[in-house]
Amino acid sequence: MKVNFLPRKGAESAEKEWKNVQRSTFNVHHSTACSFKVERFPFVFFVPSCGKKCLLLVFLLSWLSLPVAAHIGSPNVIFEGKAGPHPVRVVVRPPEVVPGLAEISVRALGPGVTRVAVLPVHWRAGKGGSPPPDVAQPVRGETNLYNATLWLMTPGAYSVHVRVEGAGGSGEVMVPVNNFATARKEMVPGFATTLVVLGVFLFLTAVKLVGAAWGESVLPPGEEIARPVRIRSTLAMVASALLFTGMVVGGKGWWDAVDRDYRNNRLYRPLPLDATVHVTNGLPVLRLAVDTRDGGQRHWTPLQPDHGKLMHLFLIRDEAPDTFAHLHPIQRAGRVFEAAIPPLPPGRYSLIADVTHETGFAQTLTTKADLPEPSENFANVPRRAGASDPFCGVPVRRSTRDESAPAFDPDDSWHFGDPLPASTPNSCRLPSGYVMQWERTGALETKREAPLRFRVLKPDGSPAPLEPYVGMAGHAALRRADGGVFAHLHPVGTISMAAQEAFLRRETNSGKQDGKTQSAAAPTPHTVGLTESVSFPYEFPSAGRYRLWVQVKSEGRVLTGVFDAEVGEAR
């Protein structure tokens, strides 16, 4: 899982940036004059400004900065795999302020576990520069569930090492986690009012004490207060009131500057993404450029492939979520990517791109784009297809007159159309008479383990063998109806496999340089061979109506199942 830290010059607040959505119009490079509007959203995460009435609030605000949310709207990191002989599911709930407390839950999916220890490691420090691991404590009333709360002190990419010991031996897994500030919490109005009343009381009391110190306190007991003493006391109170007022005003100005710097420079924001559409040899091509102006270049480091792809791009139509595409753009330059556009219906689309940097930091970039009418060359392409289907390359080669013209990545796939229910509940009809079944039991609730297990049946009802697709047994994407939540899931969870491999490689190289043999977590292997079902560990972060796209590969063809689900609040 895949998400804000880009400074924006001249920005007065994150709220102002959100309102000032930048729009641009780009011309399509084609013989006919056409243009497509592309809308760019910086996707700033913020909470409205809190009230600051006096200097006391300033100091107490820092005590009340509790975490809230950032992969879109799905901040928790979920991993499922094996720590040696022990199957485990790890859930990391990162903080929303830095430094902050991360909650780590480890559930042993088998018996015999006796001890669980966790250690967060910053990518710069390495395991050798980290403190000893903390022992996770069993959760009372639960079976095989352990919990630990640890401080993450520095922004950046972390790897959480989870060591599991038991009767069958011991093992370790590594879970990559992003740690960045993503929110400002609003002070509760009633509490703010209480602090203001107390502040006014303390202000008046302090002024009165200064007056007493320069007045009756210097007189012997019982002596009458003379007029000069009263004048001196009054002048002292006036001077102290002016001094205290200046301190409050100055303190508020200082805090406003700190708060502005936090909003503009320290809150994490995905780098803006510019999208343009141009036509090459009669085929539309989507061009993506990462905007690194205003200091963003220091946050754009080299990428590393995740499942063999530098970028995973998802296109979802805004007007109705009936169209979905999973593409893999080619990197044309350091920050420029291009992908051939499949024969999708025209309209406005949400573009969601997952990338992983060599540091282990994974981020999700977003933008909007209007796609044109599909090329006439794609008139006969079915509604459910993938680049691996032989017929998808035919019109491309015919248009370019080049038998070797590669228009799509071999693993690109797309689907348009609402779910096609089959004869059985929780099932979806696929091409060629295949059926995908969701082995679902019970209602879906937030912050609970969701049963996302699927299998594909052949027309005769027998299980269809599932082949690896982009290095895994399957891929899934889910989106809440309002677009507030999006997640890209794998059978191992929401983590970036590339980030996990980057941490392991860095740890291995560090151990070689030091001449030491450090115990390292083994990477979760990509799925090989055939399987009959695929499951995705996940917890829905919020209630609402969701659409799920589940992608598997069988007999050399990518199949996409579509499901709708209602998720309720946990009881």
C-alpha positions, 0 to 999 in steps of 0.5 A: 500500500500504496499514502504528503510532503511537497512544499508549495511556495506562496501557499497560505494553507492546505485548505487554500490549495484544495480550493484552487484546483489547477486546470489546464487544457492540452491539445491533441497532436493530431491532424484534426483540431481536438482538445482534452481537458485534464484536471490536476488534483494535489490531493492534500490531506488536511483537517480544518484549522483549529481555534487559537485564542491565546498562547496557552492554546498554542502549547496545548495544541501539540499535545492534542495532535492525534493521528488521522488518515492517508493508498487513498483513504486506506492508511493501514498496512496489511501483510500476510505471509510466513515467518519461518514455519509460522503463518502470520497476518500483520497489521500496522497502523501508522501515526499521522503525526511525526514523531508518533505512535504506530500500533502493530498487531500480529495474528498467528494463523497457526498454533504453537507461537510463544513469543512475538517481537517487533522492531521498526527500522528507518531506511537510513539507519538500518537494523544495526542502528536501531534499538532492541526489538520490543516484545508484543503482548498477547491481547486479552480475550483473543487467540494468537493475537499480539499487539505492540505500540512503538514510536516512529521518530523520523519521517520516511520509509520504515521496515517493521521486522516481526520475529515469531518464535514457537515450538516449530522454530522461529522466523522473521518477516519484514513489513515496509511502512511509510511514515509521514505527517498527514493530518492536523486535528481540530480542537474540540470547541468545548475544550477550546472555550474552557482553555480561553476562560482559564487563559483570561482568568490567568491573564487578569490574575497575573496583572493583579499580582503585578499591581500588588507587587508594586503596591500594598505588598511593599507596605508594612501591615496595617498601613494605609495605601497612599495615593502615590502607591496607588498610582505606582500600582496602577502603572505597573498593572498597565505596563504588565497588561501591555507586556502580557498582551505583546507576549500573547500576540507574539506567541500567536504570530510565532505559532501561526508561522510554525503551523503554516510551515507544518501545513505547507512543508511537512504534511505529506502530499503526493507529487502532482501528476500532469496528464496529456493525450496525444495520437500516434499512428492513429492510436491515442497515447496517455502521457504522464509527467510528475510535477517536481517544481517548487522543490519536489525534485528532492522527493523524486528519487529513482524508481524500482520495479514492483512485480517487474513494472515501474508503474501500475496505473489504474483508470476508473471512469468517474461518471459511472464506475463501469470501466476499469483498466490496469495498465503499465506505462513505460518510462520515457524519461526520469519523470515521464511515462507513456501508455497506449490507451485501450478502447475505453468509453470516452469520458472523465477518468480518475487516474491512480498510479502506484510507484515504489522508490529505491529507498523503499518509499511507495506512493500513490499519484493521482490525477484526472483526464478526459479520454477521447472516443476509441480509435476505429482500429479497436472497433472489434475489440471485446469489452473484456480484454487484455494485451495478452489476448492475441486479437488485441495486437492485430489492429495495432499492427495493422494501423502502424503497418509494423508486425512487431509494433508493441502497443500495450504492455503484455500484462495490460488489461481492461474491463467495462460493464457493470457486474454480470451476476451468475446463477449463484449468489456472490458470483460474476459471469466472465467471458467464454462461460467462466464464472468467478465466485466470491467465497463470502460469509457474513456481512462486511464490517469496517476494521475487521478482517474481510473475507476476500477469497475468490475462485474461478469455475470453468463452463463445466463447473470444475475449478479453473487453474489460476496462473501467476498474473504480474508475478502474483496469483491475482490482483484486486482493486477496490474503490468506495463509491465516492472515490474516498477510498482506493486500494490495490491488493495482492495475496500478501496484502497491501504492501509494496513487494518492491519496497520489501525487496529494497529493504532486504537488499539494503540490509544484506549489503550492510551486513556484508560491508560490516563483515557481520552476518545479520539475521534478515527476514526472507522476502515473500516469494512471488507466486509460482505454479497453478492455484485454484483460488486467490485471497486478499487480506484487507480491512475496510477503513470506512463504511459505504458502498464499494466496487471490487475488481478482481483480476486473475489469469487462466489459460493465458488470458486475464479475467476480471471479475466485478463485485459490489459490496456494502460495508457497515460500521463495526459493532 
